Amino acid sequence: MQPWVIKYQPTRLEDVAGNKEALKRIDLWFKTWKPGKKALLLVGPPGVGKTTAAVALAKEHGLDLLEMNASDTRNKAGVSRIVGLASQYGSLFSSGRLILIDEVDGMNRYDRGGTTELVKILKQSQYPIILTANDDYATPVRAIKQYVEVVKFKKVNSLTIKSVLKRIASAEGIDVDESIVDKIAKNADGDLKSAINDLQAVSEGEKKVGESAGNLLFARDRQQDVFQALKIIFKTESFKTAKSAVMNLDLDPDMLKAWIDENISNEYENMEEVAEAYYWLSRADIFSGRIIRRQNWSLLSYVLDFMTAGVALSKNKMYRKFTRYQFPQSIMYLSRTKATRQIEYSLARKIGAKIHASQNEVMTEYLPYIREMVRLGKLNVSRFSEYFDLSDSEISLLRD
């Protein structure tokens, strides 16, 4: 099933919900744009229509849309290859071109000259460029501000969200209880995209959605988006909908993988489903390893597909129950033991330096025996600690 955020994406700028003043400024900017004029930077929280507005503008004017997520293009060569060429050379099959660079504030994590190259492209582009950002104080955004015209997007008000949800429900032939529409709109906290995803999640496979569907809804908090993503992954039976769970999720893929790992057995009750879900999660692990070894970030799409769609389609049918998703215990354990592990690493480095062994080798091959010798009284701790220059905390760790 096609995600509703895509299926009902506006094809005209004036049909984008909310932020009417911002939309007017976009329209004016485009109509007066010519080479040498500044690019446009749309700033605002996730799900308020920034990307949707750019896509609608391109569709309305029959433009060839080149879309790039800045956080996926991590270096100077990548930005130059994808955006640089497109900003200079035309298309044979359209009346024009619009370049969209999503999440430009995300370049900060992997930028290796990418921001500098982007500034160069903004100054020389022969085609209009629209950029989006959630945080206009991020380092990459500050670096390009003098080369762009900034348009700010606000959260979409709940009445507008309710209107959109009712229109979609009507188009899908689904009777949704008014209380559910109200709750989704309220929980969305101005995020229209998340509200539409919520509506699709509670309506999937149903022609009538009553008050009981409220049990499937979580109160939205910007810090709780991971719960929304888990709900979409575990509740949907659609490949595309499952993939959409990470569209606006500000969470490291490895952390999301840990969340999914922790909650598979909480959601799925059939052991074959659980085994199938863990199989796909293991495939995601394999590709994560390949990314690290080969530094090939194009493989990230496979990781995300396996951990979202693979896990989602492992079930025979959707469980229409409320599941309290839990924080990954492995992460909690690592957090609780961080101080102890730092002491252990320091201890292993000191011993390794003296006996010419690696830190990992000391921790796995030597420390277990040293601790056992201390426990049995077979090791003179004072002389041992003096030789290796151990601190009080490192000595205590040996004794414990």
Number of C-alpha atoms within 10 A of each C-alpha: 11 12 19 17 19 13 10 14 16 19 17 17 22 16 13 20 20 21 18 14 12 17 24 12 16 22 16 10 17 16 9 8 15 13 12 13 20 21 24 23 27 25 22 19 17 26 22 24 26 28 21 20 27 28 23 21 24 21 16 14 16 14 19 18 17 17 18 18 16 27 18 19 24 21 19 16 14 17 23 18 11 14 23 19 13 19 21 12 12 15 11 8 8 12 11 16 22 23 24 24 22 23 23 27 23 23 23 17 11 14 18 16 15 22 24 16 18 22 17 15 20 24 15 15 23 18 22 22 25 25 27 27 25 21 18 19 12 15 15 23 25 12 14 19 17 11 16 20 18 20 17 19 21 17 18 21 19 22 14 14 26 21 13 19 23 17 13 19 19 12 10 13 12 17 15 22 15 13 13 19 25 16 18 27 28 19 19 27 20 23 24 28 21 26 27 24 22 23 23 22 23 25 20 16 13 13 13 12 20 16 13 12 19 17 12 15 19 19 14 18 13 13 10 12 20 22 20 21 24 22 24 25 27 25 24 25 22 18 19 17 25 28 22 22 22 22 13 14 18 14 13 8 17 14 13 21 20 16 21 28 20 17 18 21 16 14 23 21 12 11 11 13 20 18 16 17 26 20 17 22 24 17 17 26 17 12 19 21 13 15 16 10 9 9 11 12 14 11 15 17 12 14 25 23 22 23 27 31 24 24 26 30 23 20 23 12 13 16 14 13 12 14 15 12 17 12 15 17 13 13 13 11 10 12 11 11 11 12 10 13 14 12 17 18 15 15 24 22 20 18 23 19 13 10 10 12 17 13 18 13 14 22 19 11 11 15 17 12 12 17 17 14 16 15 13 9 10 11 14 10 16 10 10 13 16 10 12 16 14 17 14 10 13 20 17 11 15 20 14 9
